[in-house]
Amino acid sequence: RKAIDAKWPMPRANLDDFMKHMLHAIEVAGIDHVGVSGDFDGGGGIAGLEDVTDYPRITERLIAAGYSRDDVAKVWGGNALRVLKTAADARTAK
């Protein structure tokens, strides 16, 4: 496996690629429908987002792109919490 990987390395996305996709998702779906999560179990990954200590780079890029702190808070969990609350409220309303 190491010999194959050395001869034909797997290309990795980088932070610029990630942000291009995130900003496109926000443009298409809206800021109320985008969130960030991660899977850092050692496989694949994004160059420049190796672990959660690199997450502030996403915040910096969103602010630089003109998004407000409230918008950034939505991406960092606010949207997920809103959806979970809506689902919980719907379940208890039955």
C-alpha positions, 0 to 999 in steps of 0.5 A: 500500500505504501508503495502504491501511495508513494507512486500515485499519491491521493490528492487532498483538498485544502482549506481554499477548496473547503471554503470554496465549497462552503461559500457555494453551499451558503450561496445556494442553500442560505446561511440558515442551512449550512453547518460544520462538522468533522471526522478526524479518525485518521483517514483522508482529511483536508490540508489545513484542517487537520484537527479542531485546532484549525477550525478558527481558520474557517471563522476567519475566512467567513468573517473575511467573506463578509459574514457577521458574527451571528451568521458564523454562530449559525454555521458553528452549531446554531443551525443544528441546534435550531433544527434539533429543537424544532424536531424535539418540539414537533415530537412533544406536540404529538 
